[in-house]
């Protein structure tokens, strides 16, 4: 029973946490890149390229969390099995 609870919690929070913290990390990266471009406009090209590569890495971590959540979701039993396990069925 505790295994099912852990599986449901892990499935539910995997994508939400990665989306929240991935968004915060992307906002911080973009802010830092824009501040760098504002201070040194001649370095805009390399800063932009490095920012896009960094954003791609951050986004890939969020996508990996989504894949892991889908993998965990497939391990959940169907509703009938859960009802039988809880003893709620007749």
C-alpha positions in Angstrom: 0.0 0.0 0.0 2.8 2.4 0.9 4.4 1.5 -2.5 1.3 2.7 -4.3 1.2 5.9 -2.4 4.8 6.6 -3.1 4.3 5.8 -6.8 1.3 8.2 -7.1 3.1 11.0 -5.3 6.2 10.5 -7.4 4.2 10.5 -10.6 2.2 13.6 -9.6 5.1 15.7 -8.4 7.7 14.8 -10.9 6.4 17.0 -13.7 5.1 19.8 -11.5 8.4 20.3 -9.6 10.5 20.1 -12.8 8.2 22.6 -14.5 8.2 25.0 -11.6 12.0 24.9 -11.0 12.8 24.7 -14.7 10.8 27.8 -15.3 12.5 29.6 -12.5 15.9 28.5 -13.8 15.1 29.7 -17.3 13.9 33.1 -16.0 17.1 33.5 -14.1 19.2 32.5 -17.1 17.4 34.9 -19.4 17.7 37.7 -16.8 21.4 37.2 -16.5 21.9 37.0 -20.2 20.0 40.2 -20.8 21.9 42.0 -18.0 25.2 40.8 -19.7 24.0 42.1 -23.1 23.0 45.4 -21.6 26.4 45.9 -19.9 28.4 44.7 -22.9 26.4 45.0 -26.2 29.3 43.9 -28.3 29.2 40.4 -26.6 25.5 39.9 -27.5 26.2 37.1 -30.0 28.2 34.7 -27.7 26.0 35.5 -24.8 22.9 34.7 -26.8 24.3 31.4 -28.1 25.3 30.3 -24.6 22.0 31.3 -23.2 20.1 29.2 -25.9 22.3 26.2 -25.1 21.7 26.6 -21.4 18.0 26.9 -21.9 18.0 23.8 -24.0 19.7 21.9 -21.2 17.2 23.1 -18.7 14.3 22.2 -20.9 15.7 18.8 -21.5 15.7 18.1 -17.8 12.0 19.0 -17.7 11.3 16.6 -20.6 13.3 13.9 -18.8 11.1 14.4 -15.7 8.0 14.1 -18.0 9.3 10.8 -19.4 10.0 9.4 -16.0 6.5 10.4 -14.8 5.0 8.6 -17.8 7.1 5.5 -17.0 5.9 5.6 -13.4 2.4 6.1 -14.5 2.5 2.9 -16.4 3.4 1.0 -13.2 0.2 2.1 -11.5 -2.5 -0.6 -11.3 -5.9 -0.1 -12.8 -8.8 1.2 -10.7 -10.4 -2.2 -10.2 -7.1 -3.5 -8.6 -6.9 -0.6 -6.3 -10.5 -1.0 -5.1 -9.9 -4.7 -4.5 -6.7 -3.9 -2.6 -8.5 -1.4 -0.4 -11.3 -3.8 0.2 -14.0 -1.4 -1.1 -15.4 -3.6 -3.7 -18.2 -6.1 -3.2 
